[in-house]
């Protein structure tokens, strides 16, 4: 069985529910809060909603390109892989998302 078939996809809403260059937060039990981001080119990304530096809420950050800047101390994270940009070091978990027509699905 492929990994895509074994993933548990959950419908989380429509693309238009997420503002361009904005986010929405999904609360999960086991994984805590997951921030869902929409970029200017309508790509959708999902990462843990907690900066590795001081646990700032990344969903409140500024989205630019395929990155988000933490609202507390301006750490910049890549939305695709959760990696913090140099000179800072760290990462956050990422989660698979897919867009089917205008519906966004998350796999956790």
CNS distance restraints for C-alpha pairs under 8 A (distance, minus, plus):
assign (resid   1 and name CA) (resid   5 and name CA) 6.51 0.50 0.50
assign (resid   1 and name CA) (resid   6 and name CA) 6.83 0.50 0.50
assign (resid   2 and name CA) (resid   6 and name CA) 6.45 0.50 0.50
assign (resid   3 and name CA) (resid   7 and name CA) 6.22 0.50 0.50
assign (resid   7 and name CA) (resid 107 and name CA) 6.08 0.50 0.50
assign (resid   7 and name CA) (resid 108 and name CA) 7.60 0.50 0.50
assign (resid   8 and name CA) (resid 107 and name CA) 5.28 0.50 0.50
assign (resid   8 and name CA) (resid 108 and name CA) 6.59 0.50 0.50
assign (resid   9 and name CA) (resid 105 and name CA) 5.79 0.50 0.50
assign (resid   9 and name CA) (resid 106 and name CA) 5.38 0.50 0.50
assign (resid   9 and name CA) (resid 107 and name CA) 4.55 0.50 0.50
assign (resid   9 and name CA) (resid 108 and name CA) 7.45 0.50 0.50
assign (resid  10 and name CA) (resid 105 and name CA) 5.27 0.50 0.50
assign (resid  10 and name CA) (resid 106 and name CA) 5.20 0.50 0.50
assign (resid  10 and name CA) (resid 107 and name CA) 6.18 0.50 0.50
assign (resid  11 and name CA) (resid 103 and name CA) 7.14 0.50 0.50
assign (resid  11 and name CA) (resid 104 and name CA) 6.04 0.50 0.50
assign (resid  11 and name CA) (resid 105 and name CA) 4.44 0.50 0.50
assign (resid  11 and name CA) (resid 106 and name CA) 6.50 0.50 0.50
assign (resid  12 and name CA) (resid 103 and name CA) 7.70 0.50 0.50
assign (resid  12 and name CA) (resid 104 and name CA) 5.81 0.50 0.50
assign (resid  12 and name CA) (resid 105 and name CA) 5.66 0.50 0.50
assign (resid  12 and name CA) (resid 106 and name CA) 6.71 0.50 0.50
assign (resid  13 and name CA) (resid  17 and name CA) 6.53 0.50 0.50
assign (resid  13 and name CA) (resid 103 and name CA) 5.83 0.50 0.50
assign (resid  13 and name CA) (resid 104 and name CA) 5.58 0.50 0.50
assign (resid  13 and name CA) (resid 105 and name CA) 7.50 0.50 0.50
assign (resid  14 and name CA) (resid  18 and name CA) 7.52 0.50 0.50
assign (resid  14 and name CA) (resid 102 and name CA) 5.51 0.50 0.50
assign (resid  14 and name CA) (resid 103 and name CA) 4.41 0.50 0.50
assign (resid  14 and name CA) (resid 104 and name CA) 5.67 0.50 0.50
assign (resid  15 and name CA) (resid  99 and name CA) 7.87 0.50 0.50
assign (resid  15 and name CA) (resid 102 and name CA) 5.35 0.50 0.50
assign (resid  15 and name CA) (resid 103 and name CA) 5.89 0.50 0.50
assign (resid  15 and name CA) (resid 104 and name CA) 6.02 0.50 0.50
assign (resid  16 and name CA) (resid 102 and name CA) 7.66 0.50 0.50
assign (resid  18 and name CA) (resid  22 and name CA) 6.37 0.50 0.50
assign (resid  18 and name CA) (resid  23 and name CA) 5.68 0.50 0.50
assign (resid  18 and name CA) (resid  24 and name CA) 6.09 0.50 0.50
assign (resid  18 and name CA) (resid  36 and name CA) 7.89 0.50 0.50
assign (resid  18 and name CA) (resid  37 and name CA) 7.27 0.50 0.50
assign (resid  18 and name CA) (resid  38 and name CA) 6.31 0.50 0.50
assign (resid  19 and name CA) (resid  23 and name CA) 6.48 0.50 0.50
assign (resid  19 and name CA) (resid  38 and name CA) 6.72 0.50 0.50
assign (resid  20 and name CA) (resid  38 and name CA) 5.49 0.50 0.50
assign (resid  20 and name CA) (resid  39 and name CA) 5.83 0.50 0.50
assign (resid  20 and name CA) (resid  40 and name CA) 5.71 0.50 0.50
assign (resid  20 and name CA) (resid  42 and name CA) 7.14 0.50 0.50
assign (resid  21 and name CA) (resid  37 and name CA) 7.19 0.50 0.50
assign (resid  21 and name CA) (resid  38 and name CA) 5.51 0.50 0.50
assign (resid  21 and name CA) (resid  39 and name CA) 4.85 0.50 0.50
assign (resid  21 and name CA) (resid  40 and name CA) 5.74 0.50 0.50
assign (resid  21 and name CA) (resid  62 and name CA) 7.51 0.50 0.50
assign (resid  21 and name CA) (resid  63 and name CA) 5.20 0.50 0.50
assign (resid  21 and name CA) (resid  64 and name CA) 7.04 0.50 0.50
assign (resid  22 and name CA) (resid  37 and name CA) 5.84 0.50 0.50
assign (resid  22 and name CA) (resid  38 and name CA) 5.77 0.50 0.50
assign (resid  22 and name CA) (resid  39 and name CA) 7.30 0.50 0.50
assign (resid  22 and name CA) (resid  59 and name CA) 7.65 0.50 0.50
assign (resid  22 and name CA) (resid  62 and name CA) 7.62 0.50 0.50
assign (resid  22 and name CA) (resid  63 and name CA) 6.52 0.50 0.50
assign (resid  23 and name CA) (resid  35 and name CA) 6.42 0.50 0.50
assign (resid  23 and name CA) (resid  36 and name CA) 5.28 0.50 0.50
assign (resid  23 and name CA) (resid  37 and name CA) 4.35 0.50 0.50
assign (resid  23 and name CA) (resid  38 and name CA) 6.23 0.50 0.50
assign (resid  23 and name CA) (resid  59 and name CA) 5.65 0.50 0.50
assign (resid  23 and name CA) (resid  60 and name CA) 7.80 0.50 0.50
assign (resid  24 and name CA) (resid  35 and name CA) 5.84 0.50 0.50
assign (resid  24 and name CA) (resid  36 and name CA) 5.24 0.50 0.50
assign (resid  24 and name CA) (resid  37 and name CA) 6.77 0.50 0.50
assign (resid  24 and name CA) (resid  59 and name CA) 6.80 0.50 0.50
assign (resid  25 and name CA) (resid  33 and name CA) 6.44 0.50 0.50
assign (resid  25 and name CA) (resid  34 and name CA) 5.67 0.50 0.50
assign (resid  25 and name CA) (resid  35 and name CA) 4.60 0.50 0.50
assign (resid  25 and name CA) (resid  36 and name CA) 6.09 0.50 0.50
assign (resid  25 and name CA) (resid  49 and name CA) 7.61 0.50 0.50
assign (resid  25 and name CA) (resid  59 and name CA) 6.88 0.50 0.50
assign (resid  26 and name CA) (resid  33 and name CA) 5.69 0.50 0.50
assign (resid  26 and name CA) (resid  34 and name CA) 5.14 0.50 0.50
assign (resid  26 and name CA) (resid  35 and name CA) 6.38 0.50 0.50
assign (resid  26 and name CA) (resid  36 and name CA) 7.43 0.50 0.50
assign (resid  27 and name CA) (resid  32 and name CA) 5.96 0.50 0.50
assign (resid  27 and name CA) (resid  33 and name CA) 4.52 0.50 0.50
assign (resid  27 and name CA) (resid  34 and name CA) 6.38 0.50 0.50
assign (resid  28 and name CA) (resid  32 and name CA) 5.02 0.50 0.50
assign (resid  28 and name CA) (resid  33 and name CA) 5.90 0.50 0.50
assign (resid  28 and name CA) (resid  34 and name CA) 7.41 0.50 0.50
assign (resid  31 and name CA) (resid  48 and name CA) 7.90 0.50 0.50
assign (resid  31 and name CA) (resid 108 and name CA) 7.92 0.50 0.50
assign (resid  32 and name CA) (resid  48 and name CA) 7.62 0.50 0.50
assign (resid  33 and name CA) (resid  48 and name CA) 6.19 0.50 0.50
assign (resid  33 and name CA) (resid  49 and name CA) 5.45 0.50 0.50
assign (resid  33 and name CA) (resid  50 and name CA) 7.87 0.50 0.50
assign (resid  34 and name CA) (resid  46 and name CA) 6.44 0.50 0.50
assign (resid  34 and name CA) (resid  47 and name CA) 5.66 0.50 0.50
assign (resid  34 and name CA) (resid  48 and name CA) 4.57 0.50 0.50
assign (resid  34 and name CA) (resid  49 and name CA) 5.04 0.50 0.50
assign (resid  35 and name CA) (resid  46 and name CA) 5.57 0.50 0.50
assign (resid  35 and name CA) (resid  47 and name CA) 5.49 0.50 0.50
assign (resid  35 and name CA) (resid  48 and name CA) 5.95 0.50 0.50
assign (resid  35 and name CA) (resid  49 and name CA) 4.96 0.50 0.50
assign (resid  35 and name CA) (resid  58 and name CA) 7.12 0.50 0.50
assign (resid  35 and name CA) (resid  59 and name CA) 5.52 0.50 0.50
assign (resid  36 and name CA) (resid  44 and name CA) 6.86 0.50 0.50
assign (resid  36 and name CA) (resid  45 and name CA) 5.68 0.50 0.50
assign (resid  36 and name CA) (resid  46 and name CA) 4.50 0.50 0.50
assign (resid  36 and name CA) (resid  47 and name CA) 6.80 0.50 0.50
assign (resid  36 and name CA) (resid  59 and name CA) 7.65 0.50 0.50
assign (resid  37 and name CA) (resid  44 and name CA) 5.51 0.50 0.50
assign (resid  37 and name CA) (resid  45 and name CA) 5.18 0.50 0.50
assign (resid  37 and name CA) (resid  46 and name CA) 6.29 0.50 0.50
assign (resid  37 and name CA) (resid  59 and name CA) 7.62 0.50 0.50
assign (resid  37 and name CA) (resid  63 and name CA) 7.85 0.50 0.50
assign (resid  38 and name CA) (resid  42 and name CA) 5.76 0.50 0.50
assign (resid  38 and name CA) (resid  43 and name CA) 5.69 0.50 0.50
assign (resid  38 and name CA) (resid  44 and name CA) 4.68 0.50 0.50
assign (resid  38 and name CA) (resid  45 and name CA) 6.71 0.50 0.50
assign (resid  39 and name CA) (resid  43 and name CA) 5.36 0.50 0.50
assign (resid  39 and name CA) (resid  44 and name CA) 6.57 0.50 0.50
assign (resid  39 and name CA) (resid  63 and name CA) 6.92 0.50 0.50
assign (resid  39 and name CA) (resid  64 and name CA) 7.33 0.50 0.50
assign (resid  39 and name CA) (resid  65 and name CA) 6.59 0.50 0.50
assign (resid  39 and name CA) (resid  66 and name CA) 6.47 0.50 0.50
assign (resid  40 and name CA) (resid  65 and name CA) 7.11 0.50 0.50
assign (resid  44 and name CA) (resid  97 and name CA) 6.90 0.50 0.50
assign (resid  44 and name CA) (resid  98 and name CA) 7.57 0.50 0.50
assign (resid  44 and name CA) (resid  99 and name CA) 7.76 0.50 0.50
assign (resid  45 and name CA) (resid  79 and name CA) 6.06 0.50 0.50
assign (resid  45 and name CA) (resid  80 and name CA) 6.63 0.50 0.50
assign (resid  45 and name CA) (resid  94 and name CA) 7.96 0.50 0.50
assign (resid  45 and name CA) (resid  95 and name CA) 7.62 0.50 0.50
assign (resid  45 and name CA) (resid  96 and name CA) 7.57 0.50 0.50
assign (resid  45 and name CA) (resid  97 and name CA) 6.35 0.50 0.50
assign (resid  46 and name CA) (resid  79 and name CA) 7.35 0.50 0.50
assign (resid  46 and name CA) (resid  94 and name CA) 5.77 0.50 0.50
assign (resid  46 and name CA) (resid  95 and name CA) 5.21 0.50 0.50
assign (resid  46 and name CA) (resid  96 and name CA) 6.79 0.50 0.50
assign (resid  46 and name CA) (resid  97 and name CA) 6.58 0.50 0.50
assign (resid  46 and name CA) (resid 106 and name CA) 7.74 0.50 0.50
assign (resid  47 and name CA) (resid  79 and name CA) 6.97 0.50 0.50
assign (resid  47 and name CA) (resid  82 and name CA) 6.59 0.50 0.50
assign (resid  47 and name CA) (resid  92 and name CA) 6.67 0.50 0.50
assign (resid  47 and name CA) (resid  93 and name CA) 5.71 0.50 0.50
assign (resid  47 and name CA) (resid  94 and name CA) 4.23 0.50 0.50
assign (resid  47 and name CA) (resid  95 and name CA) 5.91 0.50 0.50
assign (resid  48 and name CA) (resid  58 and name CA) 8.00 0.50 0.50
assign (resid  48 and name CA) (resid  92 and name CA) 5.92 0.50 0.50
assign (resid  48 and name CA) (resid  93 and name CA) 5.54 0.50 0.50
assign (resid  48 and name CA) (resid  94 and name CA) 6.42 0.50 0.50
assign (resid  49 and name CA) (resid  56 and name CA) 7.87 0.50 0.50
assign (resid  49 and name CA) (resid  57 and name CA) 5.45 0.50 0.50
assign (resid  49 and name CA) (resid  58 and name CA) 5.11 0.50 0.50
assign (resid  49 and name CA) (resid  59 and name CA) 6.11 0.50 0.50
assign (resid  50 and name CA) (resid  55 and name CA) 4.67 0.50 0.50
assign (resid  50 and name CA) (resid  56 and name CA) 5.46 0.50 0.50
assign (resid  50 and name CA) (resid  57 and name CA) 5.12 0.50 0.50
assign (resid  50 and name CA) (resid  58 and name CA) 5.78 0.50 0.50
assign (resid  50 and name CA) (resid  92 and name CA) 7.51 0.50 0.50
assign (resid  51 and name CA) (resid  55 and name CA) 4.48 0.50 0.50
assign (resid  51 and name CA) (resid  56 and name CA) 5.04 0.50 0.50
assign (resid  51 and name CA) (resid  57 and name CA) 6.52 0.50 0.50
assign (resid  51 and name CA) (resid  58 and name CA) 6.10 0.50 0.50
assign (resid  51 and name CA) (resid  70 and name CA) 6.67 0.50 0.50
assign (resid  51 and name CA) (resid  92 and name CA) 7.09 0.50 0.50
assign (resid  52 and name CA) (resid  56 and name CA) 8.00 0.50 0.50
assign (resid  52 and name CA) (resid  90 and name CA) 6.14 0.50 0.50
assign (resid  52 and name CA) (resid  91 and name CA) 6.36 0.50 0.50
assign (resid  52 and name CA) (resid  92 and name CA) 6.50 0.50 0.50
assign (resid  53 and name CA) (resid  75 and name CA) 7.81 0.50 0.50
assign (resid  53 and name CA) (resid  90 and name CA) 7.68 0.50 0.50
assign (resid  54 and name CA) (resid  72 and name CA) 7.79 0.50 0.50
assign (resid  56 and name CA) (resid  70 and name CA) 6.44 0.50 0.50
assign (resid  56 and name CA) (resid  71 and name CA) 6.72 0.50 0.50
assign (resid  56 and name CA) (resid  72 and name CA) 5.80 0.50 0.50
assign (resid  57 and name CA) (resid  61 and name CA) 7.24 0.50 0.50
assign (resid  57 and name CA) (resid  70 and name CA) 7.12 0.50 0.50
assign (resid  57 and name CA) (resid  71 and name CA) 7.25 0.50 0.50
assign (resid  58 and name CA) (resid  68 and name CA) 7.18 0.50 0.50
assign (resid  58 and name CA) (resid  69 and name CA) 7.31 0.50 0.50
assign (resid  58 and name CA) (resid  70 and name CA) 5.30 0.50 0.50
assign (resid  58 and name CA) (resid  71 and name CA) 6.89 0.50 0.50
assign (resid  60 and name CA) (resid  70 and name CA) 7.41 0.50 0.50
assign (resid  60 and name CA) (resid  71 and name CA) 6.20 0.50 0.50
assign (resid  61 and name CA) (resid  68 and name CA) 5.99 0.50 0.50
assign (resid  61 and name CA) (resid  69 and name CA) 5.18 0.50 0.50
assign (resid  61 and name CA) (resid  70 and name CA) 4.83 0.50 0.50
assign (resid  61 and name CA) (resid  71 and name CA) 4.70 0.50 0.50
assign (resid  62 and name CA) (resid  68 and name CA) 5.41 0.50 0.50
assign (resid  62 and name CA) (resid  69 and name CA) 5.18 0.50 0.50
assign (resid  62 and name CA) (resid  70 and name CA) 7.14 0.50 0.50
assign (resid  62 and name CA) (resid  71 and name CA) 7.23 0.50 0.50
assign (resid  63 and name CA) (resid  67 and name CA) 5.78 0.50 0.50
assign (resid  63 and name CA) (resid  68 and name CA) 4.40 0.50 0.50
assign (resid  63 and name CA) (resid  69 and name CA) 6.58 0.50 0.50
assign (resid  64 and name CA) (resid  68 and name CA) 6.14 0.50 0.50
assign (resid  64 and name CA) (resid  69 and name CA) 7.94 0.50 0.50
assign (resid  66 and name CA) (resid  78 and name CA) 6.27 0.50 0.50
assign (resid  66 and name CA) (resid  79 and name CA) 5.57 0.50 0.50
assign (resid  66 and name CA) (resid  80 and name CA) 7.09 0.50 0.50
assign (resid  67 and name CA) (resid  76 and name CA) 6.61 0.50 0.50
assign (resid  67 and name CA) (resid  77 and name CA) 5.49 0.50 0.50
assign (resid  67 and name CA) (resid  78 and name CA) 4.58 0.50 0.50
assign (resid  67 and name CA) (resid  79 and name CA) 5.16 0.50 0.50
assign (resid  68 and name CA) (resid  76 and name CA) 5.71 0.50 0.50
assign (resid  68 and name CA) (resid  77 and name CA) 5.45 0.50 0.50
assign (resid  68 and name CA) (resid  78 and name CA) 6.76 0.50 0.50
assign (resid  68 and name CA) (resid  79 and name CA) 6.80 0.50 0.50
assign (resid  69 and name CA) (resid  74 and name CA) 5.35 0.50 0.50
assign (resid  69 and name CA) (resid  75 and name CA) 5.55 0.50 0.50
assign (resid  69 and name CA) (resid  76 and name CA) 4.39 0.50 0.50
assign (resid  69 and name CA) (resid  77 and name CA) 6.41 0.50 0.50
assign (resid  70 and name CA) (resid  74 and name CA) 4.94 0.50 0.50
assign (resid  70 and name CA) (resid  75 and name CA) 5.26 0.50 0.50
assign (resid  70 and name CA) (resid  76 and name CA) 6.34 0.50 0.50
assign (resid  70 and name CA) (resid  77 and name CA) 7.83 0.50 0.50
assign (resid  75 and name CA) (resid  84 and name CA) 6.99 0.50 0.50
assign (resid  75 and name CA) (resid  85 and name CA) 7.42 0.50 0.50
assign (resid  75 and name CA) (resid  88 and name CA) 7.14 0.50 0.50
assign (resid  76 and name CA) (resid  84 and name CA) 5.77 0.50 0.50
assign (resid  76 and name CA) (resid  85 and name CA) 5.55 0.50 0.50
assign (resid  77 and name CA) (resid  82 and name CA) 5.92 0.50 0.50
assign (resid  77 and name CA) (resid  83 and name CA) 5.49 0.50 0.50
assign (resid  77 and name CA) (resid  84 and name CA) 4.33 0.50 0.50
assign (resid  77 and name CA) (resid  85 and name CA) 5.82 0.50 0.50
assign (resid  77 and name CA) (resid  91 and name CA) 7.62 0.50 0.50
assign (resid  78 and name CA) (resid  82 and name CA) 5.18 0.50 0.50
assign (resid  78 and name CA) (resid  83 and name CA) 5.37 0.50 0.50
assign (resid  78 and name CA) (resid  84 and name CA) 6.38 0.50 0.50
assign (resid  78 and name CA) (resid  85 and name CA) 7.11 0.50 0.50
assign (resid  79 and name CA) (resid  83 and name CA) 7.77 0.50 0.50
assign (resid  79 and name CA) (resid  94 and name CA) 7.85 0.50 0.50
assign (resid  80 and name CA) (resid  94 and name CA) 7.48 0.50 0.50
assign (resid  81 and name CA) (resid  93 and name CA) 7.86 0.50 0.50
assign (resid  81 and name CA) (resid  94 and name CA) 6.28 0.50 0.50
assign (resid  82 and name CA) (resid  91 and name CA) 5.17 0.50 0.50
assign (resid  82 and name CA) (resid  92 and name CA) 4.89 0.50 0.50
assign (resid  82 and name CA) (resid  93 and name CA) 6.06 0.50 0.50
assign (resid  82 and name CA) (resid  94 and name CA) 5.85 0.50 0.50
assign (resid  83 and name CA) (resid  89 and name CA) 7.82 0.50 0.50
assign (resid  83 and name CA) (resid  90 and name CA) 6.19 0.50 0.50
assign (resid  83 and name CA) (resid  91 and name CA) 4.33 0.50 0.50
assign (resid  83 and name CA) (resid  92 and name CA) 6.67 0.50 0.50
assign (resid  84 and name CA) (resid  88 and name CA) 6.29 0.50 0.50
assign (resid  84 and name CA) (resid  89 and name CA) 5.58 0.50 0.50
assign (resid  84 and name CA) (resid  90 and name CA) 5.24 0.50 0.50
assign (resid  84 and name CA) (resid  91 and name CA) 5.47 0.50 0.50
assign (resid  85 and name CA) (resid  89 and name CA) 6.88 0.50 0.50
assign (resid  95 and name CA) (resid 106 and name CA) 7.13 0.50 0.50
assign (resid  95 and name CA) (resid 107 and name CA) 6.34 0.50 0.50
assign (resid  95 and name CA) (resid 108 and name CA) 6.37 0.50 0.50
assign (resid  96 and name CA) (resid 106 and name CA) 6.00 0.50 0.50
assign (resid  96 and name CA) (resid 107 and name CA) 5.36 0.50 0.50
assign (resid  96 and name CA) (resid 108 and name CA) 7.46 0.50 0.50
assign (resid  97 and name CA) (resid 104 and name CA) 7.01 0.50 0.50
assign (resid  97 and name CA) (resid 105 and name CA) 5.50 0.50 0.50
assign (resid  97 and name CA) (resid 106 and name CA) 4.54 0.50 0.50
assign (resid  97 and name CA) (resid 107 and name CA) 6.26 0.50 0.50
assign (resid  98 and name CA) (resid 104 and name CA) 5.91 0.50 0.50
assign (resid  98 and name CA) (resid 105 and name CA) 5.26 0.50 0.50
assign (resid  98 and name CA) (resid 106 and name CA) 6.72 0.50 0.50
assign (resid  99 and name CA) (resid 103 and name CA) 5.65 0.50 0.50
assign (resid  99 and name CA) (resid 104 and name CA) 4.70 0.50 0.50
assign (resid  99 and name CA) (resid 105 and name CA) 6.29 0.50 0.50
assign (resid 100 and name CA) (resid 104 and name CA) 6.56 0.50 0.50
assign (resid 100 and name CA) (resid 105 and name CA) 7.76 0.50 0.50
